[in-house]
Amino acid sequence: MNKPCMLSLRDLSHIKIGEDTSHLYFPKSFDDLINLYQKYHNTNKIIPLGGCSNILFGNTEHHVLISDKYIPWKFILEKTKEDNNLLTISPNININVLIKKLAEYNLGGLEFLSGIPANMGGLVAMNAGAYQKQIGDYVHSIKVANQDGIKTFRKEDCHFSYRKSSINGFIVEITLNVEKVDKGIVLSKMRENIDKRRQSQPLNMPNIGCFFKNPENNSAGRLIDSCGLKGYAVGDAMVSYEHANFLINKGQASFKEMLTLIDKIKSEVKRKYNIELELEIKIINE
Ligand SMILES: Cc1cc2nc3c(=O)[nH]c(=O)nc-3n(C[C@H](O)[C@H](O)[C@H](O)COP(=O)(O)OP(=O)(O)OC[C@H]3O[C@@H](n4cnc5c(N)ncnc54)[C@H](O)[C@@H]3O)c2cc1C
């Protein structure tokens, strides 16, 4: 049933910022999901939600937020004639759960994403990546739902680029190419990558990963750091000491404080380097 839930977006959001909303839906079937698109696509901005590890919520009054939480679960492995391993999954599988599950079959390839607190739908929509690899390279095809029903798109139709895709609608199914890798290797790569993240990222504080995209041949974190902004705070919104591209919530940071901090960083980097930083995170507001 498509009843909206009254919930605090603060609880949902990985950075623990957000107001109460009555525009949040948890469809349990594809029909429910399509009905929501049909009902609201002309009047509201519809936002699919995964792990909310890359979203900053502001005023969501005019949005319809749709969670992937109860989308029908799927995990199907298939070997093709070319000895390629195709994996078909639902979007709501957490990447770390998936990597461990694939390891049981001596399959892998996705370990570069280990430690990211995200779901597969969000990772594919954002073409998430790390260590010069991106999830789009592993996508075979996806199924996307919207007001017109469900359509299949091949990888080429998704136009994956740096933290971007052209996907418009709710990803309900993802088919990936996965590689034959020994279980032990998968698990040790996973541990290694998680350790690296622990050493360089403020994982003990609410955050949503890197706020800004890296400008070409440059690092947003290094630029912010060299502007002397590590530790700079607006209320409880602060530039992390561990990684300058991570903005953290020290406790009760508000949306407005985060926006002020973002503006400060952008203007300092522009003033010192004449570089316009572009946001990597998604701001849902008005
Ligand atoms: C500690 C930490 C480390 C991180 N490290 C990395 C990193 O190394 N590399 C990297 O790229 N990112 C990183 N991120 C950012 C984030 O995890 C990724 O952007 C990820 O892709 C977001 O996935 P999600 O499920 O949380 O999506 P959400 O944050 O819920 O949504 C992100 C975007 O995807 C869309 N979306 C979500 N689900 C669907 C769906 N089913 N269908 C269509 N659209 C959908 C949303 O509408 C939104 O536009 C990190 C975040 C954190 C908190």
The ligand as an ORCA input file, in Angstrom:
! r2SCAN-3c Opt
* xyz 0 1
  C      31.782      7.220      4.545
  C      31.407      7.416      3.099
  C      32.312      7.085      2.111
  C      31.993      7.264      0.763
  N      32.895      6.918     -0.183
  C      32.594      7.036     -1.490
  C      33.525      6.656     -2.511
  O      34.627      6.179     -2.242
  N      33.142      6.811     -3.803
  C      31.939      7.322     -4.153
  O      31.649      7.422     -5.357
  N      31.038      7.697     -3.214
  C      31.330      7.578     -1.913
  N      30.422      7.962     -0.939
  C      29.170      8.611     -1.352
  C      27.951      7.666     -1.518
  O      28.058      6.521     -0.737
  C      27.755      7.283     -2.973
  O      27.445      8.429     -3.732
  C      26.629      6.267     -3.216
  O      26.518      6.096     -4.604
  C      25.286      6.683     -2.637
  O      24.476      5.528     -2.540
  P      23.166      5.500     -1.607
  O      22.527      4.177     -1.738
  O      23.497      5.953     -0.257
  O      22.290      6.580     -2.388
  P      21.525      7.846     -1.825
  O      22.472      8.714     -1.078
  O      20.286      7.438     -1.177
  O      21.187      8.575     -3.215
  C      22.214      9.111     -4.020
  C      21.618      9.444     -5.397
  O      21.229      8.250     -6.032
  C      19.833      8.267     -6.332
  N      19.297      6.912     -6.090
  C      19.365      6.168     -4.956
  N      18.763      4.972     -5.142
  C      18.292      4.973     -6.412
  C      17.540      4.048     -7.194
  N      17.155      2.850     -6.717
  N      17.207      4.413     -8.457
  C      17.572      5.599     -8.985
  N      18.275      6.514     -8.298
  C      18.633      6.206     -7.030
  C      19.228      9.302     -5.380
  O      18.022      9.842     -5.873
  C      20.361     10.309     -5.316
  O      20.333     11.141     -6.459
  C      30.720      7.790      0.408
  C      29.808      8.111      1.412
  C      30.142      7.930      2.744
  C      29.137      8.273      3.812
*
